[in-house]
Amino acid sequence: MKGAITAPAGVSLRIGIGNANGINCFVPHRRPISLPAAVKKPTSLTVVATTSSDGGGSKKKNNKKKSSSNKIDESAPATTADANPIQPPPAAEQQKQQSQSLSLDDVNPVGLGRKSRQIFDEVWRKFSGLGQISRTIRPDETAAALDALLIREGPMCEFAVPGAQNTTVLVVGPTSRIGRILVRKLMLRGYTVKALVRKSDQEVLDMLPRSVEIVTGDVGDAITAQEAVQGCNKIIYCATARSTITADLFRVDHQGVYNLTKAFQDYNHRQAQLRAGKSSKSKLVLAKFKSAESLDGWEVRQGTYFQDAVASKYDAGMDASFEYNENGEAVFSGYVFTRGGYVDLSKQLSLPLGYTLDRYEGLVMSVGGNGRPYVLILEAGPSADRSQSKLYFARFSTKAGFCRVRVPFSAFRPVKPEDPPLDPFLVHTMTIRFEPRRQRPGEGAAGGQQDLRSFKLIMEYIKALPTGQETDFVLVSCTGQGVEATRREQVLKAKRAGEESLRKSGLGYTIIRPGPLKEEPGGQRALVFDQGNRISQGISCADVADICVKALHDSTARNKSFDVCYEYVAEQGQELYELVAHLPDKANNYLTPALSVLEKNT
């Protein structure tokens, strides 16, 4: 038989294959042994003949000499037919194997080890089945299947992330300074990576591993965003504008974030409809003002903070209404003649069957205002006995034109300090209040020239934001440090607009504002996590990429914005930072303790 090795009588074969870690196969038979195709690639194949236990002393000497002559090197050419050498594969087959070879960029080091282990297991299975009378023969796995295992197999236990193999992450800006490191960190931990690039030329393709799925397009294009989010579970946005032109900054830092958040929400809604259910990221509609009938149940009430009869003489009254005009808009407007009065627009909530607000983490409203601040009041308590209800308030501001206002439940404070914190489960009434005494000159669309006692609020919808345990969207922003002073203001304006768009999208978010980026190894220095735009030190791109990866499955990172930089020693009496996290090794979860003390919904 071609490629077979025959052992003499009473001799057992010991075959060492590659790096088999000292595991040997003993086959005490004379029958020829056919080596499978999987073992034709090891660098060396050694066959050592040893005598059986019943042999004499003279046989041991002869067999000892034979053992040295029976050592076969795959690279050495065969000289005689009796040696039964292993024939190398034909030249055409070698060329085919070389054409199918993978580069280092395609190789997952863990998959490489698992592939070699699988080859050895297959050889062991074949040898162990030689002595069986009957056995089931499984066809050999093809080279394509082994290559797929090599590339797609899971991470090393050192970097293991639960659920990473079932998570597809869209990286926007994969060729940026942070993105190039981020893509490889995600792949090493077993994530499926999808990259959105503006151009797919050869230079860009050389920067990314072949196993990364590439989508070509502009983040400012809504259609491109819809194609990019298909099949994705999470998004990391680290793209930056290549110029300081206002149009480029707006397109990348603001419009790009808005397009992806909207496309991601729409994709989750469609997936939920296919499952005949509701997406966990879907917002609950509390009120949507699209017709005159949608205004039913809303009541306009007037009141005053003056309780005594003398002060009430100076209350000239007020004029307010909530109407659906000819332009198809629900408008809450009016005029309060005294600074001691106020106007309320309230309604008793009617939630769908099985829904309660404790499953949500806040409210988002789409309104069009004239720059006036308002007060949002929630009444909570037993619905059967309103006398036991308690009031909670939170303030929000509008701007000229339409905007989305996000008000988390954690921002509500009790009207009476002795009352307990708000329990969203007990909320039954919502009120929007306008009070002239809270107005300040210059807050209106026309500045201080506009009468501060008039107001106009166009209502589009009010929705409840869903809660969750993990982050859906990680945005890498900046602190402004390291940016030229002449263009810092316009860069920060575009960045902050993108951050605000993400906060009001309803997705779980994490906004990272690193200091000036440095090209140096990560994990070497302690990091400072802070809120308040007070940092001035730089940080490694690798450390920022590591924070992005850890934030994907860290519940303490959800709905938080924070600054991060290297630790530094401040002068005595001028210490600004208290939140310092050290990075002793890769397995250390430094992000959870560092972010657990930071304020949420920022």
C-alpha positions as CSV (number, residue, x, y, z in Angstrom):
1,M,0.0,0.0,0.0
2,K,1.4,3.4,-0.9
3,G,2.2,5.6,2.0
4,A,2.0,2.6,4.5
5,I,4.4,1.6,7.2
6,T,4.8,-2.2,8.0
7,A,6.3,-3.3,11.3
8,P,8.0,-6.7,11.7
9,A,6.6,-9.4,13.8
10,G,6.6,-8.8,17.6
11,V,7.4,-5.1,17.1
12,S,5.1,-2.2,18.1
13,L,5.1,1.1,16.4
14,R,5.5,4.4,18.3
15,I,4.5,7.4,16.2
16,G,5.1,11.0,17.3
17,I,3.2,13.6,15.4
18,G,4.1,17.2,15.5
19,N,3.6,18.7,18.9
20,A,1.5,15.9,20.3
21,N,2.6,16.8,23.9
22,G,4.1,13.4,24.6
23,I,1.0,11.4,23.6
24,N,2.1,8.2,21.7
25,C,0.1,5.6,19.8
26,F,0.9,1.9,20.3
27,V,-0.4,-0.5,17.7
28,P,0.8,-4.1,18.4
29,H,-0.2,-5.4,14.9
30,R,1.7,-6.3,11.8
31,R,-1.1,-5.1,9.5
32,P,-0.2,-2.0,7.4
33,I,-1.3,1.4,8.8
34,S,-2.6,4.1,6.5
35,L,-1.8,7.5,7.7
36,P,-4.7,10.0,7.2
37,A,-4.3,13.1,5.1
38,A,-4.3,15.3,8.2
39,V,-0.9,14.2,9.3
40,K,0.9,14.8,6.0
41,K,1.8,18.4,7.0
42,P,3.8,18.0,10.2
43,T,7.4,19.1,10.0
44,S,8.8,15.7,11.0
45,L,7.4,12.2,11.4
46,T,9.4,9.8,13.5
47,V,8.8,6.0,13.6
48,V,10.6,4.1,16.4
49,A,10.4,0.3,16.5
50,T,10.6,-1.3,19.9
51,T,10.7,-5.0,20.8
52,S,7.9,-6.7,22.6
53,S,8.2,-8.0,26.2
54,D,8.9,-11.6,25.2
55,G,12.1,-10.9,23.1
56,G,15.6,-12.1,24.1
57,G,18.8,-10.2,24.6
58,S,20.1,-10.7,21.1
59,K,16.9,-9.5,19.6
60,K,17.1,-6.3,21.7
61,K,20.5,-5.5,20.2
62,N,19.3,-6.1,16.6
63,N,16.1,-4.1,17.2
64,K,18.1,-1.3,18.7
65,K,20.1,-1.1,15.5
66,K,16.9,-1.2,13.5
67,S,15.4,1.6,15.5
68,S,18.0,4.0,14.2
69,S,17.5,2.9,10.6
70,N,13.8,3.1,10.8
71,K,13.7,6.8,11.6
72,I,12.1,8.5,8.7
73,D,12.3,12.1,7.9
74,E,9.5,13.4,5.7
75,S,11.9,15.9,4.1
76,A,14.4,13.2,3.1
77,P,13.9,11.4,-0.3
78,A,13.1,7.7,-0.3
79,T,15.9,5.3,-1.5
80,T,14.4,1.9,-1.4
81,A,10.9,0.4,-1.6
82,D,11.4,-1.6,1.6
83,A,11.5,1.6,3.7
84,N,8.0,2.4,2.6
85,P,8.5,6.2,2.8
86,I,5.6,8.6,2.9
87,Q,5.2,10.1,-0.5
88,P,4.9,13.9,-0.7
89,P,1.7,15.3,-2.2
90,P,1.8,16.0,-6.0
91,A,3.0,19.4,-7.2
92,A,-0.5,20.5,-8.3
93,E,-1.9,19.7,-4.8
94,Q,0.9,21.6,-3.2
95,Q,0.2,24.7,-5.3
96,K,-3.5,24.4,-4.4
97,Q,-2.7,24.2,-0.7
98,Q,-0.4,27.3,-1.0
99,S,-3.1,29.2,-2.8
100,Q,-5.5,28.5,0.0
101,S,-3.0,29.5,2.7
102,L,-4.0,32.2,5.1
103,S,-2.0,35.3,6.1
104,L,-1.2,36.2,9.7
105,D,-3.9,38.8,9.7
106,D,-6.5,36.1,9.1
107,V,-5.3,33.8,11.9
108,N,-6.9,33.7,15.3
109,P,-4.1,32.3,17.5
110,V,-6.6,30.3,19.5
111,G,-8.1,28.8,16.4
112,L,-4.6,27.7,15.4
113,G,-4.1,25.7,18.6
114,R,-7.6,24.2,18.3
115,K,-7.0,23.3,14.7
116,S,-3.8,21.3,15.6
117,R,-5.6,19.7,18.5
118,Q,-8.5,18.7,16.2
119,I,-6.0,17.1,13.7
120,F,-4.4,15.1,16.4
121,D,-7.8,14.0,17.8
122,E,-8.8,12.8,14.3
123,V,-5.5,10.8,14.0
124,W,-6.0,9.3,17.4
125,R,-9.6,8.3,16.6
126,K,-8.4,6.5,13.4
127,F,-5.6,4.6,15.2
128,S,-7.8,3.6,18.1
129,G,-10.4,2.3,15.7
130,L,-8.0,-0.1,13.9
131,G,-8.5,-2.9,16.4
132,Q,-12.3,-2.7,16.5
133,I,-14.3,-5.3,14.6
134,S,-16.9,-2.8,13.4
135,R,-16.9,1.0,13.6
136,T,-18.6,4.0,12.0
137,I,-16.3,5.8,9.7
138,R,-16.7,9.6,9.7
139,P,-15.6,11.4,6.5
140,D,-12.5,13.6,6.9
141,E,-13.2,17.3,7.4
142,T,-12.3,19.4,4.4
143,A,-9.6,22.0,4.5
144,A,-12.2,24.8,4.2
145,A,-13.9,23.6,7.4
146,L,-10.5,23.6,9.2
147,D,-9.8,27.1,7.9
148,A,-13.2,28.3,9.1
149,L,-12.3,26.8,12.5
150,L,-9.0,28.6,12.4
151,I,-10.5,32.0,11.8
152,R,-13.9,31.9,13.6
153,E,-13.2,29.8,16.7
154,G,-13.7,31.4,20.1
155,P,-11.3,33.3,22.3
156,M,-8.7,32.2,24.7
157,C,-9.9,31.8,28.3
158,E,-7.6,34.7,29.3
159,F,-9.7,37.1,27.1
160,A,-13.0,35.2,27.3
161,V,-16.1,37.4,27.2
162,P,-19.5,35.7,27.9
163,G,-21.7,35.9,24.9
164,A,-19.1,37.4,22.6
165,Q,-19.4,34.6,20.0
166,N,-23.1,35.5,19.6
167,T,-22.5,39.3,19.4
168,T,-21.9,41.3,16.2
169,V,-20.3,44.7,16.8
170,L,-20.4,47.4,14.2
171,V,-17.3,49.6,14.4
172,V,-17.7,53.0,12.7
173,G,-14.3,54.4,12.0
174,P,-12.2,51.2,12.0
175,T,-9.2,52.9,10.4
176,S,-8.9,55.6,13.0
177,R,-6.2,55.6,15.6
178,I,-8.5,53.9,18.1
179,G,-10.5,51.9,15.6
180,R,-7.5,49.9,14.3
181,I,-6.7,48.6,17.8
182,L,-10.4,48.2,18.7
183,V,-11.1,45.8,15.8
184,R,-8.3,43.4,16.8
185,K,-9.3,43.5,20.5
186,L,-12.8,42.6,19.6
187,M,-11.7,39.7,17.3
188,L,-9.3,38.4,19.9
189,R,-12.3,38.1,22.4
190,G,-14.4,36.3,19.9
191,Y,-16.8,39.0,18.7
192,T,-18.0,39.1,15.1
193,V,-16.8,42.5,13.7
194,K,-18.5,44.6,11.0
195,A,-16.8,47.7,9.9
196,L,-18.2,50.8,8.2
197,V,-15.6,52.6,6.0
198,R,-16.0,55.5,3.6
199,K,-13.7,54.0,1.0
200,S,-12.8,50.4,0.4
201,D,-9.6,50.9,-1.5
202,Q,-6.6,48.6,-1.1
203,E,-5.0,50.7,1.6
204,V,-8.1,50.5,3.8
205,L,-8.4,46.8,3.2
206,D,-4.8,46.2,4.2
207,M,-5.5,47.8,7.6
208,L,-8.3,45.3,8.5
209,P,-8.2,41.5,8.9
210,R,-9.9,39.6,6.1
211,S,-12.5,38.1,8.5
212,V,-14.0,41.6,9.1
213,E,-17.2,42.3,7.1
214,I,-16.8,45.6,5.4
215,V,-19.6,48.0,4.5
216,T,-18.7,51.0,2.3
217,G,-20.6,54.3,2.6
218,D,-20.9,57.6,4.3
219,V,-22.2,57.9,7.8
220,G,-24.1,61.1,6.8
221,D,-26.2,58.9,4.4
222,A,-29.3,57.4,6.1
223,I,-29.5,54.5,3.6
224,T,-25.8,53.5,4.3
225,A,-26.6,53.5,8.1
226,Q,-29.6,51.2,7.5
227,E,-27.4,48.7,5.6
228,A,-24.6,48.9,8.1
229,V,-26.7,48.0,11.2
230,Q,-28.2,44.8,9.6
231,G,-27.4,41.9,11.9
232,C,-25.6,44.0,14.5
233,N,-26.2,43.8,18.3
234,K,-24.0,46.7,19.4
235,I,-22.3,49.8,17.9
236,I,-19.0,51.5,18.7
237,Y,-18.6,54.9,17.1
238,C,-15.0,56.2,16.9
239,A,-15.1,58.0,13.6
240,T,-13.7,61.6,13.4
241,A,-14.0,64.3,10.7
242,R,-10.8,64.7,8.7
243,S,-11.2,68.5,8.4
244,T,-12.5,71.3,10.5
245,I,-15.0,72.5,7.9
246,T,-18.3,73.0,9.7
247,A,-20.1,70.8,7.1
248,D,-17.7,67.9,7.7
249,L,-17.9,68.2,11.5
250,F,-21.7,68.2,11.4
251,R,-21.9,65.3,9.0
252,V,-19.6,63.0,10.9
253,D,-20.0,64.0,14.6
254,H,-23.7,64.8,14.6
255,Q,-25.6,63.6,11.6
256,G,-23.7,60.3,11.5
257,V,-24.6,59.5,15.2
258,Y,-28.2,60.5,14.6
259,N,-28.5,58.3,11.4
260,L,-27.1,55.2,13.1
261,T,-29.2,55.5,16.3
262,K,-32.4,55.9,14.2
263,A,-31.4,53.0,11.9
264,F,-30.5,50.8,14.8
265,Q,-33.9,51.5,16.5
266,D,-35.8,50.8,13.3
267,Y,-33.8,47.5,12.8
268,N,-34.7,46.3,16.3
269,H,-38.4,47.2,15.7
270,R,-38.4,45.1,12.6
271,Q,-36.8,42.2,14.3
272,A,-39.3,42.3,17.1
273,Q,-42.2,42.3,14.6
274,L,-40.8,39.2,13.0
275,R,-40.9,37.5,16.4
276,A,-44.5,38.8,16.9
277,G,-43.3,40.8,19.9
278,K,-41.9,44.1,21.0
279,S,-38.3,45.1,20.9
280,S,-36.6,45.5,24.3
281,K,-35.2,48.8,23.0
282,S,-38.7,50.1,22.0
283,K,-40.0,53.2,23.7
284,L,-43.5,53.1,25.2
285,V,-45.8,55.8,23.7
286,L,-47.6,57.7,26.4
287,A,-49.1,60.4,24.2
288,K,-48.8,61.2,20.5
289,F,-50.5,64.4,19.2
290,K,-51.3,63.6,15.6
291,S,-55.0,64.6,15.5
292,A,-57.5,66.7,17.4
293,E,-58.8,63.5,19.1
294,S,-55.4,62.9,20.6
295,L,-55.9,66.0,22.8
296,D,-58.8,64.4,24.7
297,G,-58.1,63.9,28.4
298,W,-55.6,66.8,28.6
299,E,-56.8,69.5,31.0
300,V,-55.5,73.1,31.3
301,R,-55.5,74.4,34.8
302,Q,-54.5,77.7,36.3
303,G,-53.1,78.5,39.7
304,T,-51.1,80.9,41.9
305,Y,-48.4,80.6,44.5
306,F,-50.0,83.4,46.6
307,Q,-52.2,81.9,49.3
308,D,-53.3,85.1,51.2
309,A,-56.2,87.3,50.2
310,V,-54.1,90.5,50.0
311,A,-51.6,89.1,47.5
312,S,-54.4,87.6,45.4
313,K,-55.6,91.2,44.6
314,Y,-52.5,91.7,42.5
315,D,-53.1,88.5,40.5
316,A,-54.5,89.8,37.2
317,G,-55.3,86.2,36.0
318,M,-54.0,84.3,33.0
319,D,-55.0,83.1,29.6
320,A,-53.9,79.7,28.4
321,S,-55.1,77.0,26.0
322,F,-54.2,73.6,24.4
323,E,-55.5,73.4,20.8
324,Y,-54.9,71.6,17.6
325,N,-54.3,74.3,14.9
326,E,-54.7,74.3,11.1
327,N,-51.0,73.3,10.6
328,G,-51.6,70.0,12.3
329,E,-49.8,70.9,15.5
330,A,-50.9,70.5,19.2
331,V,-50.0,73.9,20.7
332,F,-50.0,74.7,24.5
333,S,-49.7,78.5,24.7
334,G,-50.9,81.5,26.6
335,Y,-50.0,84.4,28.8
336,V,-49.6,84.7,32.6
337,F,-50.2,88.3,33.8
338,T,-48.6,87.9,37.2
339,R,-45.2,86.4,38.2
340,G,-46.9,84.6,41.1
341,G,-49.2,82.5,38.8
342,Y,-48.7,79.3,36.8
343,V,-50.4,77.3,34.1
344,D,-50.6,73.4,34.1
345,L,-51.3,71.0,31.3
346,S,-52.1,67.6,32.9
347,K,-53.6,64.2,32.1
348,Q,-54.1,61.0,33.9
349,L,-52.0,58.3,32.3
350,S,-53.6,55.2,30.8
351,L,-51.0,52.5,30.1
352,P,-51.5,49.4,27.9
353,L,-52.5,46.3,29.8
354,G,-49.5,44.7,31.4
355,Y,-47.2,47.8,31.2
356,T,-45.9,49.8,34.1
357,L,-43.4,52.6,34.2
358,D,-41.0,50.8,36.6
359,R,-39.8,48.9,33.5
360,Y,-38.6,52.2,32.0
361,E,-35.9,54.6,33.1
362,G,-37.2,58.0,32.0
363,L,-39.3,60.1,29.6
364,V,-38.4,61.6,26.3
365,M,-40.5,64.4,24.7
366,S,-40.4,65.9,21.2
367,V,-41.4,69.5,21.6
368,G,-41.0,72.8,19.7
369,G,-40.5,75.7,22.0
370,N,-39.4,79.3,22.1
371,G,-36.5,78.9,24.6
372,R,-38.7,78.7,27.7
373,P,-37.9,76.4,30.7
374,Y,-40.8,74.3,32.0
375,V,-41.5,72.0,34.9
376,L,-42.5,68.3,34.5
377,I,-44.5,67.0,37.4
378,L,-45.4,63.4,38.2
379,E,-48.1,62.4,40.7
380,A,-47.5,59.0,42.3
381,G,-49.5,57.0,44.8
382,P,-52.4,54.6,45.1
383,S,-54.8,55.3,42.2
384,A,-57.8,54.4,44.4
385,D,-56.9,57.1,47.0
386,R,-55.5,60.3,45.5
387,S,-55.2,61.9,48.9
388,Q,-52.1,59.8,49.5
389,S,-50.4,60.8,46.3
390,K,-47.1,62.6,46.3
391,L,-45.7,65.1,43.8
392,Y,-42.3,64.9,42.1
393,F,-40.8,67.5,39.8
394,A,-38.0,67.9,37.2
395,R,-37.1,70.9,35.1
396,F,-36.3,71.0,31.4
397,S,-35.5,73.6,28.9
398,T,-36.5,74.1,25.3
399,K,-34.9,75.9,22.4
400,A,-36.2,77.8,19.3
401,G,-37.5,75.1,17.0
402,F,-38.1,71.4,17.6
403,C,-36.0,69.3,20.0
404,R,-36.1,66.1,22.0
405,V,-36.0,66.4,25.7
406,R,-34.9,63.5,27.9
407,V,-35.9,63.4,31.5
408,P,-34.8,60.3,33.5
409,F,-36.8,59.3,36.5
410,S,-33.7,59.7,38.7
411,A,-33.9,63.5,38.0
412,F,-37.3,63.9,39.7
413,R,-37.2,65.3,43.2
414,P,-40.1,65.3,45.8
415,V,-41.9,68.5,46.3
416,K,-41.8,67.8,50.1
417,P,-38.3,66.9,51.2
418,E,-39.7,64.3,53.7
419,D,-41.3,62.2,50.9
420,P,-39.6,59.1,49.7
421,P,-37.9,58.9,46.2
422,L,-40.1,58.5,43.2
423,D,-41.4,55.0,42.5
424,P,-42.3,54.9,38.7
425,F,-44.7,52.0,39.4
426,L,-47.1,54.3,41.2
427,V,-47.1,57.2,38.7
428,H,-50.7,57.9,37.5
429,T,-50.7,61.6,36.4
430,M,-48.4,63.8,34.4
431,T,-48.3,67.6,34.3
432,I,-46.4,70.2,32.3
433,R,-46.2,73.5,34.1
434,F,-45.2,77.0,33.0
435,E,-44.3,79.6,35.6
436,P,-43.1,83.1,34.8
437,R,-41.1,83.5,38.0
438,R,-38.6,80.9,36.7
439,Q,-37.9,82.8,33.4
440,R,-34.7,84.7,32.9
441,P,-34.0,87.5,30.4
442,G,-32.4,86.3,27.2
443,E,-33.9,82.8,27.4
444,G,-36.4,83.5,24.7
445,A,-35.9,83.3,21.0
446,A,-35.7,87.1,20.8
447,G,-33.6,87.5,23.9
448,G,-34.7,89.9,26.6
449,Q,-37.0,91.9,24.3
450,Q,-39.6,89.1,24.4
451,D,-42.2,89.2,27.1
452,L,-41.2,86.6,29.7
453,R,-44.8,85.9,30.7
454,S,-45.9,84.5,27.3
455,F,-45.2,80.9,26.3
456,K,-45.8,78.6,23.4
457,L,-45.0,74.8,23.4
458,I,-45.7,72.6,20.4
459,M,-46.2,69.0,21.5
460,E,-45.4,66.1,19.2
461,Y,-45.1,63.0,21.5
462,I,-44.2,61.8,25.0
463,K,-42.6,58.4,25.4
464,A,-41.1,56.3,28.1
465,L,-37.4,55.2,27.6
466,P,-36.8,51.4,28.1
467,T,-34.4,50.2,30.7
468,G,-31.7,47.7,30.2
469,Q,-28.6,46.1,31.7
470,E,-26.0,46.7,28.9
471,T,-24.8,49.4,26.6
472,D,-26.1,49.4,23.0
473,F,-24.1,52.3,21.6
474,V,-20.5,53.4,22.7
475,L,-19.5,56.8,21.4
476,V,-15.9,58.0,21.6
477,S,-16.1,61.8,21.9
478,C,-13.4,64.3,23.1
479,T,-12.7,66.7,25.9
480,G,-11.3,69.4,23.6
481,Q,-7.8,69.1,25.1
482,G,-5.2,68.7,22.4
483,V,-7.4,70.5,19.8
484,E,-6.2,73.8,18.3
485,A,-7.7,76.7,20.1
486,T,-8.8,78.3,16.8
487,R,-11.1,75.3,16.0
488,R,-11.8,73.9,19.4
489,E,-15.2,75.6,19.8
490,Q,-16.6,74.3,16.5
491,V,-15.3,70.8,17.1
492,L,-16.8,70.6,20.6
493,K,-20.1,72.0,19.3
494,A,-20.4,69.2,16.8
495,K,-19.3,66.6,19.3
496,R,-21.8,67.7,21.9
497,A,-24.6,67.8,19.4
498,G,-23.9,64.1,18.6
499,E,-23.8,63.2,22.3
500,E,-27.2,64.9,22.8
501,S,-28.7,63.0,19.9
502,L,-27.5,59.7,21.3
503,R,-28.9,60.4,24.8
504,K,-32.3,61.2,23.5
505,S,-32.4,58.2,21.1
506,G,-33.7,55.7,23.8
507,L,-30.7,53.4,23.3
508,G,-28.4,52.4,26.2
509,Y,-25.3,54.6,25.7
510,T,-21.8,55.1,27.0
511,I,-20.0,58.3,26.0
512,I,-16.2,58.3,26.5
513,R,-14.3,61.6,26.3
514,P,-10.6,60.7,26.3
515,G,-7.8,63.2,26.8
516,P,-5.2,63.8,24.0
517,L,-4.4,60.5,22.3
518,K,-1.0,59.0,22.5
519,E,0.6,56.2,20.4
520,E,2.0,54.0,23.1
521,P,1.2,50.6,24.7
522,G,-1.8,50.4,26.9
523,G,-2.2,49.0,30.5
524,Q,1.0,50.6,31.7
525,R,-0.3,53.5,33.8
526,A,-3.3,54.2,36.1
527,L,-6.3,55.9,34.7
528,V,-8.5,58.7,36.0
529,F,-12.3,58.7,35.4
530,D,-14.0,62.0,36.0
531,Q,-17.1,64.0,35.2
532,G,-16.9,67.8,34.8
533,N,-14.4,68.5,32.0
534,R,-11.4,68.9,34.4
535,I,-8.8,66.6,32.9
536,S,-5.8,67.7,31.0
537,Q,-3.5,64.6,30.6
538,G,-3.3,62.3,27.6
539,I,-4.1,58.6,27.3
540,S,-3.1,55.7,25.1
541,C,-5.2,54.8,22.1
542,A,-5.0,51.1,23.3
543,D,-6.4,52.1,26.7
544,V,-9.4,53.9,25.1
545,A,-10.0,50.8,22.9
546,D,-9.9,48.5,26.0
547,I,-12.5,50.8,27.8
548,C,-14.8,50.5,24.7
549,V,-14.7,46.7,24.8
550,K,-15.2,46.5,28.5
551,A,-18.2,48.9,28.4
552,L,-20.1,46.7,26.0
553,H,-21.2,44.3,28.8
554,D,-20.7,46.4,31.9
555,S,-24.0,47.5,33.5
556,T,-22.3,50.3,35.4
557,A,-21.3,51.9,32.1
558,R,-24.9,52.2,30.7
559,N,-26.2,55.7,30.3
560,K,-23.0,57.4,31.5
561,S,-20.7,60.0,30.1
562,F,-17.2,60.4,31.5
563,D,-13.8,61.8,30.9
564,V,-10.7,59.6,31.1
565,C,-7.0,60.2,31.1
566,Y,-3.7,59.1,32.7
567,E,-3.2,59.7,36.4
568,Y,-0.9,62.5,37.4
569,V,0.3,63.9,40.7
570,A,-1.3,67.3,41.4
571,E,0.2,70.0,43.6
572,Q,-0.6,69.8,47.3
573,G,-4.0,71.3,48.0
574,Q,-5.1,71.3,44.4
575,E,-6.1,67.6,44.0
576,L,-9.0,67.4,41.6
577,Y,-9.3,63.6,41.1
578,E,-10.5,60.9,43.4
579,L,-11.5,58.2,40.9
580,V,-8.3,56.4,40.1
581,A,-8.3,52.8,38.7
582,H,-5.1,50.8,38.2
583,L,-4.6,48.3,35.4
584,P,-2.4,45.5,36.8
585,D,-3.4,42.9,34.3
586,K,-5.8,42.0,31.5
587,A,-8.1,40.1,33.7
588,N,-8.7,43.0,36.1
589,N,-12.1,44.5,35.7
590,Y,-11.1,48.1,36.5
591,L,-14.1,49.7,34.8
592,T,-16.9,48.6,37.2
593,P,-15.4,50.2,40.4
594,A,-14.3,53.3,38.6
595,L,-17.8,54.0,37.0
596,S,-20.0,52.8,39.9
597,V,-19.5,56.1,41.7
598,L,-20.1,58.3,38.7
599,E,-23.4,60.0,38.1
600,K,-25.8,58.2,35.7
601,N,-27.9,59.8,32.9
602,T,-25.2,62.3,32.2
